[in-house]
């Protein structure tokens, strides 16, 4: 606590760290019990402040400056009765500092000056320090709030610039493509290509029709000369005469008449026909005797297999 005439400056430190200061006017005369009670009231206010801020250390020492040794001694006796947990100390000028005049009164003005000088900030030194700390804290809080916004804005700006560049490049490419497609030689090539595709589609249809027709032809029974030759060879091997009667192109069935002096020869001929892959089915009717020829005859109906079966043979 620093007394400057009738003004009392109270400064709170904890472990060398400044927390609070206040300036109040003194109304009682120094050296009186009322003066001591007024000083104790200020100490109680500081203790309440320390309690509200939950400081880790309790207030145990009070230092007085700007007071006579008699005033300090009287405060020591008074506070020893009212606040025994508080130690009272007086202050004196450091031994290495001397004034030509009023050396014994150094403590009466050096400490008040250190706390009450009003610099250009408009505040006493201690209050200016506190204001500076508050300003610094506000600045830090402002930085914490604005830096993320600035970073986000910068990222969004970069993304916007990137997208704008992509848009410009895309627009330029589209213009180049449009210019290329508008060229007369390109349009002519495109028309030729379309005509080629149309012709290719028509040729594909024709080719497909031809392939389908070939499939049908390959599976259609055709009684060509090789078929007739195989029947005739099988007949001559068994002394059988064959007469081709008719052919139905719808189902590949043709009729023949087989004749021979003996029935056994005709049976062997029919057996050979049944073993041929060119026939899907061989059927025959009953035998009849021809007096004029002196031979047995029978109707043989053969159903041809497809062309693929014939080729396998």
C-alpha positions in Angstrom: 0.0 0.0 0.0 1.3 3.5 -1.0 0.2 6.6 0.8 0.5 9.9 -1.1 -0.9 12.6 1.1 -4.6 11.7 1.4 -4.6 9.2 -1.5 -3.9 5.4 -0.9 -2.8 3.2 -3.8 -3.3 -0.5 -3.1 -1.4 -3.0 -5.4 -1.9 -6.7 -5.2 1.0 -9.1 -6.2 1.1 -12.9 -6.0 4.4 -14.6 -6.4 5.7 -11.5 -8.1 2.8 -11.3 -10.6 0.7 -8.2 -10.7 -3.1 -8.7 -10.3 -4.9 -5.6 -9.2 -4.5 -2.0 -8.0 -6.9 0.7 -6.8 -6.7 4.3 -5.7 -8.9 5.6 -2.8 -9.0 8.8 -0.8 -8.2 8.6 2.9 -10.5 10.6 5.2 -8.8 9.9 8.6 -5.8 11.4 10.1 -2.6 9.2 10.2 -1.7 8.0 13.7 -5.3 7.5 14.8 -7.3 4.4 15.4 -9.8 5.5 12.8 -6.9 5.7 10.3 -5.8 2.2 11.1 -9.5 1.0 10.8 -9.6 2.6 7.3 -6.4 0.9 6.3 -7.8 -2.4 7.5 -11.0 -1.9 5.5 -8.9 -1.5 2.3 -7.0 -4.7 3.2 -10.3 -6.6 3.6 -11.4 -5.4 0.2 -8.2 -6.8 -1.3 -8.7 -10.1 0.5 -12.2 -10.3 -0.9 -10.9 -9.6 -4.4 -8.3 -12.4 -4.0 -10.9 -14.8 -2.8 -13.3 -14.0 -5.8 -10.4 -14.7 -8.2 -9.5 -18.0 -6.5 -5.8 -17.1 -6.2 -3.7 -20.0 -5.1 -2.0 -18.1 -2.3 -3.6 -16.2 0.6 -2.6 -12.6 1.4 0.0 -12.9 4.2 2.2 -9.7 3.9 1.3 -6.1 3.5 4.0 -3.5 2.7 3.5 0.2 3.4 5.2 3.0 1.6 4.8 6.7 2.1 4.2 6.4 5.8 6.4 7.3 8.8 7.9 4.6 11.0 5.5 5.6 13.7 2.5 5.1 11.4 3.8 1.6 10.4 4.3 0.6 14.0 0.8 1.7 15.0 -0.6 -0.4 12.0 1.4 -3.4 13.1 -0.1 -3.3 16.6 -3.6 -2.7 15.3 -3.6 -5.5 12.6 -1.9 -7.9 15.0 -5.1 -7.7 17.1 -7.6 -7.7 14.1 -5.7 -9.8 11.4 -3.0 -11.9 13.1 -2.4 -13.9 10.0 -1.1 -10.7 8.2 2.5 -9.5 8.6 3.0 -5.7 8.3 6.2 -4.3 6.8 7.4 -0.8 6.3 9.6 0.2 3.3 12.7 2.3 3.2 14.9 3.6 0.5 17.6 1.2 -0.9 21.0 1.7 0.8 22.7 2.6 -2.5 20.3 5.5 -3.3 20.9 8.9 -1.6 19.5 12.3 -2.1 21.3 15.5 -1.3 18.2 16.6 0.6 15.3 14.8 2.3 17.0 11.5 2.2 15.0 10.3 5.1 11.8 11.2 3.2 12.7 9.1 0.1 10.0 6.5 0.9 7.5 9.4 1.1 7.5 10.1 -2.6 9.6 7.5 -4.7 7.0 4.8 -4.3 4.0 7.0 -5.0 5.7 8.3 -8.1 6.3 4.8 -9.4 2.6 4.0 -9.2 0.9 7.3 -9.8 2.8 8.8 -12.7 0.4 9.4 -15.6 2.2 8.7 -18.9 0.9 9.5 -22.4 -1.6 6.7 -22.3 -3.7 8.7 -19.9 -3.5 6.0 -17.1 -1.2 5.6 -14.1 1.7 3.2 -14.8 0.1 0.2 -13.1 -3.3 0.7 -14.7 -1.6 1.2 -18.0 0.1 -2.2 -17.6 -3.2 -3.8 -16.9 -4.8 -2.1 -19.8 -2.0 -3.2 -22.0 -2.5 -6.8 -20.9 -6.2 -6.5 -21.6 -5.6 -5.0 -25.0 -3.1 -7.8 -25.7 -5.6 -10.5 -24.7 -8.3 -8.9 -26.9 -5.9 -8.8 -29.7 -5.1 -12.5 -29.2 -8.8 -13.3 -29.1 -9.3 -11.3 -32.3 -6.5 -13.2 -34.0 -8.0 -16.5 -32.9 -11.3 -15.5 -34.5 -10.1 -13.9 -37.6 -7.2 -16.1 -38.6 -9.4 -19.2 -39.3 -11.8 -16.9 -41.3 -8.9 -15.5 -43.3 -7.5 -18.9 -44.0 -10.9 -20.2 -45.1 -11.5 -17.2 -47.2 -8.1 -17.6 -48.9 -8.8 -21.3 -49.6 -12.2 -20.5 -51.1 -10.5 -17.7 -53.1 -7.9 -20.2 -54.5 -10.6 -22.7 -55.3 -12.6 -20.0 -57.1 -9.6 -18.9 -59.1 -8.8 -22.5 -59.9 -12.4 -23.1 -61.1 -12.4 -19.9 -63.1 -9.2 -21.0 -64.9 -10.7 -24.4 -65.6 -13.8 -22.7 -67.0 -11.7 -20.4 -69.2 -9.7 -23.4 -70.5 -12.9 -25.5 -71.1 -14.5 -22.6 -73.0 -11.5 -22.2 -75.1 -11.4 -26.0 -75.9 -15.1 -25.9 -76.8 -14.5 -23.0 -79.1 -11.6 -24.9 -80.8 -13.8 -28.0 -81.2 -16.6 -25.9 -82.6 -14.2 -24.2 -85.0 -12.8 -27.6 -86.1 -16.3 -29.1 -86.6 -17.3 -26.1 -88.7 -14.5 -26.7 -91.2 -15.7 -27.7 -94.7 -13.2 -30.6 -95.0 -14.3 -32.0 -91.6 -18.0 -31.7 -92.5 -17.3 -33.5 -95.8 -15.4 -36.2 -94.0 -18.3 -36.6 -91.5 -20.8 -36.9 -94.4 -18.6 -39.5 -96.1 -18.3 -41.4 -92.8 -22.1 -41.3 -92.3 -22.5 -42.6 -95.8 -20.0 -45.3 -95.1 -21.8 -46.3 -92.0 -25.1 -46.5 -93.9 -23.5 -48.6 -96.6 -21.9 -50.8 -94.0 -25.2 -51.3 -92.3 -26.8 -52.3 -95.6 -24.0 -54.6 -96.4 -24.2 -56.1 -93.0 -27.9 -56.9 -93.5 -27.1 -58.4 -96.9 -24.3 -60.5 -95.4 -26.5 -61.6 -92.5 -29.2 -62.6 -95.0 -26.6 -64.5 -97.1 -25.3 -66.3 -94.0 -28.8 -67.2 -92.9 -29.5 -68.5 -96.4 -26.4 -70.6 -96.3 -27.4 -72.1 -93.0 -30.8 -73.0 -94.5 -29.1 -74.5 -97.6 -26.7 -76.5 -95.5 -29.6 -78.0 -93.5 -31.8 -78.6 -96.6 -31.9 -82.2 -98.0 -30.6 -82.2 -101.6 -30.9 -85.4 -103.7 -27.8 -84.7 -105.9 -26.0 -87.2 -108.1 -23.8 -88.5 -105.3 -26.9 -89.7 -103.4 -28.3 -91.5 -106.5 -24.9 -93.0 -107.1 -24.7 -94.5 -103.5 -28.2 -96.0 -103.9 -27.4 -97.5 -107.3 -24.1 -98.9 -106.0 -25.9 -100.5 -103.0 -28.5 -102.0 -105.3 -26.0 -103.4 -107.9 -24.0 -105.1 -105.1 -27.1 -107.2 -104.3 -28.4 -107.7 -107.9 -31.3 -105.3 -107.3 -32.8 -102.9 -109.8 -33.8 -99.4 -108.6 -36.3 -97.1 -110.2 -36.6 -93.5 -108.9 -40.3 -92.6 -108.8 -40.7 -89.2 -107.1 -39.1 -86.5 -104.9 -40.8 -84.1 -102.4 -38.6 -81.0 -101.9 -40.7 -79.9 -98.9 -39.6 -82.7 -96.6 -36.7 -84.3 -98.6 -38.6 -87.6 -99.2 -38.3 -89.5 -102.4 -39.8 -92.8 -103.5 -38.0 -95.7 -105.3 -39.0 -99.1 -106.5 -36.6 -102.0 -105.8 -36.8 -105.2 -107.9 -34.9 -108.5 -107.7 -35.5 -112.2 -108.6 -35.0 -113.1 -104.9 -36.5 -111.4 -101.8 -33.3 -111.9 -99.9 -31.4 -109.6 -102.2 -33.9 -106.8 -101.7 -33.7 -107.3 -97.9 -29.9 -106.9 -98.0 -30.2 -103.8 -100.2 -32.7 -102.2 -97.7 -30.3 -103.1 -94.8 -27.5 -101.2 -96.6 -29.7 -98.1 -97.0 -30.5 -98.1 -93.3 -26.8 -98.0 -92.5 -26.2 -94.9 -94.7 -25.9 -91.5 -92.8 -27.4 -89.7 -95.7 -30.8 -91.0 -94.8 -32.7 -89.9 -91.8 -35.3 -92.7 -92.3 -35.9 -95.6 -94.7 -39.3 -97.1 -94.9 -40.8 -99.8 -97.3 -44.1 -101.5 -98.2 -44.9 -105.2 -98.8 -43.5 -107.3 -101.6 -45.3 -108.0 -104.9 -44.5 -110.5 -107.7 -44.3 -109.4 -111.3 -45.0 -112.3 -113.7 -43.8 -110.5 -116.8 -40.3 -109.7 -115.3 -40.1 -112.7 -113.1 -39.0 -110.6 -110.2 -40.1 -109.4 -106.7 -40.6 -105.6 -106.3 -41.1 -103.3 -103.2 -41.7 -99.6 -102.7 -38.8 -98.0 -100.7 -39.3 -94.5 -99.2 -36.2 -92.7 -98.2 -36.0 -89.4 -96.1 -32.7 -87.5 -96.6 -30.7 -86.0 -93.8 -29.4 -82.5 -93.8 -26.5 -81.4 -95.9 -24.2 -81.4 -92.8 -24.9 -85.2 -92.3 -24.1 -85.8 -95.8 -20.7 -84.0 -95.5 -19.9 -86.0 -92.4 -20.2 -89.1 -94.5 
